[in-house]
Amino acid sequence: MEDKVFRLKNGTEIDVVEHTNDVFAENKAQGYVTRIYIGTDSQDRGNKSTYATCICYRSGFYLEGDDTIESDFVGKGVHYIYTKYKTPRLRDDWSRLYRETEDTMEVATWFQERFPEVDITIDLDYNVDPSERSNMLVSATKGWAESMGMKANIKMDWEDENTYYHLQVATKAADRECRGGGSKARNRKTHRREKRKAKS
């Protein structure tokens, strides 16, 4: 973790501890609580893979003041910082996907040691649907996060009347950074341009 450099969306390098304390203080001054989400995504291009890990700070408040009911949280916005790197492409899906969890848990454990009183939600970009390739990692990675006292947020395809599933804000942000940041439309144009260059 010590070798990772975290940045704001505009690319400015920041100190994670100082930045986190500033975000907590600013949200508290506005009467908001701050929830922490950490997640990683990866993107393969050619012979390289880009991995991005995001720490997301979601501000908001709980209806009726009950911070135990997920569906009672009213979000007012999300701010994130990220770190990313490139590595030779891993050809098997299991290794590539599991590395996402390894990166997430490395950052989350480091964060937890410095902010032990803060609840952390781990976004795991794996699907409960057995037909999806990522399903093979659900049990192991969810158990890892929960064994560390963190909440695990698995990608779901449905909701039932007894369970509320919140958005995966961290993996969504990580996906954005893997694709170069900016809007999805711009990212799609960049990806198409790179594919054309590779073919020429």
N, C-alpha and C positions, 0 to 999 in steps of 0.2 A: 504493500500500500504506500509505503514511503516514497516509492519511485513514480507514483502516479501524480499527474498534474491536472488539477481541476480548473475549469474555466466557466465563465458566464457564457450566455448564448452569443454574445458579441466577440468571444474569443479572449477576453481579458482573464489573465491568470489570477486566481484568488486563493486565500488561505481558508480551508474548509471550516475550521473551528471558529475563526473570527467571523466568517460570513454567516455561519449558522447562528451564532449568538446575536448578530445584528438582525437577522430575520426574525428570530424569536422575540426580540425586544420590540421591533417595529410592529409586529402583529399583535403582541400583547397590549401595546399602547393604543391600538385601534379596537381593542376588545375582542380580538380573534384568538383562537387556538391554532397551533401549527401541527399538522400531521406530516410524518415523514414516510416517504415511499422510496425504495431503492430497487432498481432493476437494470438489466442488461439486454441488449439486442445485438445481433450481428448481421452482416451483409456480405455476401460473396460476390467478388468481381474478378474475373480472370483467375489468376493463381494466388490472389490475395483475399484475406477476410478482414473486414473492419469490425472491431468490437467497441461498443460504447456503453458506458455505465453512467446512469444518472441518479443523483440524489434530488428528489422533488420535495418541495415545501408547499404543502397545500393549506391555505388559510381558510378559516370559516368558523362556524359555531354550531352547537348542538341545540336542537329544539328541546324545550323543557329542561335543558341543562343536563341531560342524561348522556354521558360520554361512553356508554356501553352499547348503545344501539346504533349500528352502522347506518341504517336508513334515516336516522334522525340528524345526520351531519349535513349541514348546508355549506357547500363550498363557495368561497368568494374569489378564488383564483389560485393558480399554480405557478410557481417559480422554480426553475431547476438549474443545477450546475452539472457539468459532465466531464468525463475523462474518456479518451479513446486512443486506440492504437491499431496498427495493422500487423498482420502475421501471415505466414504462408498458409494457404488454404488447407483446411482439414477436409479430407474427402468423404469421411463417414459422418452421417448425421448425428449419431450418438455423441461422438467426441466434440463436434462443433456446438451442439446444444448444451452439453454438460459444462463446457467451458463458460457459457453464459452464467450458469449458476455459480461456478467457482469464482468468477469475477465479482458477481453480486455479493456473495457471502464474504469475500475478502473485505470489500468496502463496508458492508453492513456491520461486520464484527469490529472493525476499526472504529466506526461511528459509535457503536454501542458502548465501547470501552470509554469513550470520551463524553458520551451523553447517556449514562446508564438509566436515567429516569425517563427517557423518551421512548415511547412505543414506536416500533418500526414495522412497517408493512413491506414485505418482500414481494414484488411483482415477478411472477414466474410465467414466461410466455409459452406455456405448454398447455395442451388441450386435454380435457377429460374424455373427449370422444375417442374410443379405442381405435377408430379407423385412421386417426391422425398420427403421423410419425412421432410427434413430441410426447404422445401419451405414455410412452415407455419410461419417461423420466418423472412423471407426476408424483408417484409415491415416494421415491427416494429424495427428491428435492424438497418436497413439501415437508417431509419428516425432518430434514436437515434444518430448515428454517425454524420450524416449531420447536425443535430440541434446543435451540438457542434462545428461546423465549420471544421469538418474533412471529408476526402474523404472516401467513402465506396466502397470496392472492393468485389463484390459478385461473387461467382463461376458461370461461364457461360459455356454453352455447344456449343456455336457458336459465330461467329463474323459476323457483317454486314459491308457494305462498309462505313458506317458513324461512326462506333464506334470501338475503339481499347481497348481491354481488356488486362491488364497486368497480369503477373503471381502473384500468391499468395505466395510470398516468406516467409511471417511470419507464416502462418498456415502450410506451408510445413516444416519449421524449427521446429515448435511446435510439429508436428506429429513425427518428428525424435526424439525429446527429450522424448516424451511420450513413445516411444518404446525403450528407453534406450540410445539414441545417437548412433553414429557409422553408418556404412553402412546399407542400406536396407537389403542386403543379410544376414548380421550378425543378424539384428533384427528379420528377419523371422526365422532363426535357433533358436534364443533364445525363440521366441514365441512358436515354435513347441516343444521345449524341456520342456517348462513350462506346455504345454497342456498334454504332456505325463506324467509328474510328477503328475498332478492333477488327472489323470485317474488311476494311480497306487495306 
